[in-house]
């Protein structure tokens, strides 16, 4: 393993900010003599009007649609940036609406005082670090050591798994380790040359979390997932493993008299949803990684030998605006009345380009729908795909992943895409300091959003063929150009492998997932794992789509149930088994819950599988 020496810190101590005492450390050798692999150590305390789980906001402030304010909008303090990042992470993942059940039926929002340890970690061969962070609650018991390890969902920042791992782990008195898995919200302003420091505040120099390689033609905004040149998805498993290792080192530091903390003496659970679930399953491949069990929700994984998810994403970016016209009663938002004209225009463009057949919009929509069905997309998943289609997520995802798979830097995208700050009218322009200061706290890790827009630079081609950019993205997955071969090599690097034998795994997926379709991901992974003799349970949940946060919209909660209750239930059952092996691990289940509509969510309507009796008892 390539061991890096720590960078000298700029500060030996940071002042008291918003109830958060921050202390920076130089990396120290572990008690067992192993050299450190982590840089820019920071330790902060979170007690009183601050805490680990909600930064002192509590459920009421988390429900407020307005972000916690910065006293100086252009220059947030570290405490302010952290508080807003936690607010944003909760709202992006969980359904926190009254009656939605979080904190009552499942999950915990109880204040968790304690300490945070954070650093930069770098996998061998990577150009850029990923963030790691560990929350150690004051309730941690050194005689019953436990560590929950999670990767952020999507491409979110370091707190992107707090609604899952933090809520469950801190309530159980466990330390919780996080990684942004090489993505995250460390955006970099290429024109102003300003990035993000370890504490989440903007700066133009020093040990920033991400500084892209200089490119003369590069302008606008760069971010790690697209522009690091590291293809982070290929290393998701190693990112999670390093978070585990950092968690043990942080516990050594938090409780030096009880050190060393090791995987032999500390119970370790890996958990994540979406891309975080994919990272959990990638870590499950690694022999000797030290995890005791894994729980993966709606995991984004591609199995070698089957079409990768990039194929589905680019296909959907092209076809789904048209295909959705073949369905009635789509979930809203987006409003069907607004989406239909754009869908009809897309059908006509697809017809002229030979992508669909039919003499009218209805026939063309049916042709597009059939192609998606032939690719493995169910009717329920297509219906739920209305949200990523209406907000053009397929486009942004395809651009970002193509850049990451091909290891392209800023200004190098083979399909002439880039990202820019947005001017007041939404057009590309320089970033205002007040907007730039929010990127780390509120950015999703894949723009557009938070004042950053997607820009297509091929204006001449676009005039001749409005779908030129999408066709280019699609061709990267199948053509024989040098760029296409480069992208496909990156896709192959990210393919999942079978887990190691004897590791308990629970996979949970919604049957109506329209972003990471179950038939293209979990179904294939579970078959692969079982063919290798894995110890795996598979929960398939009817009436569940990808985004719990969408259940805040009335039309969504009449159709769908949240997936997070099943994550918490699986963690409970796995934990009970690890506490007492006589208790059985979860078993396969096809779950048929009832959406709550306008009534409060009840546990009985979720039909959560009951713990099974252990064989022989």
Buried (B, 14 or more C-beta within 10 A) or exposed (E): EEEBEBEEBBBEEBEEBBBBBBBBBEBEEBEEEEEBBBBBBBBBBBBEEBBBBBBBBBBEBBBEEEBBEBEEEEEBBBBBBBBBBBBBBBBBBBBBBEBBBBBBBBBBBEBBBBBBBBBBBBBEEBEBBBBBBBBBBBEBEBEEBBBBBBBBBBBBBBBBBBBBBBBBBBBBBBBBBBBBBBBBBBBBBBBBEBBBBBBBBBBEEBBBBBBBBEBEEBBBBBBBBBBBBBBBBBBBBBBBBBBBBBBBBBBBBBBEEBBBBBBEEBBBBBBBBBBBBBBBBBBBBBEEBBBBBBBBBBBBBBBEEBBBBBBBBBBBBBBBBBBBBBBEEBBBBBEBEEBBEBBBBBBBBBBEBEBBBBEEBEBBBBBBBBBBBEBBBBEBBBBBBBBBBBBEBBBBBBBBBBBBBBBBBBBBBBBBBBBBBBBEEEEBBBBBBBBBBBBBBBBBBBBBBBBBBBBBBBEEBBEEBBBBBBBBBBBBBEBEEEBBEBBBBBBEEBBBBBBBEEBBBBBBBBBBBBBBBBBBBBBBBBEBBEEEEBBBBBBBBBBBBBBBBBBBBEBBBEBBBBBBBBBBBBBBBBBBBBEEEEBBBBEEBEBEBBBBEEEEBEEEBBBBBEBBEEEEE
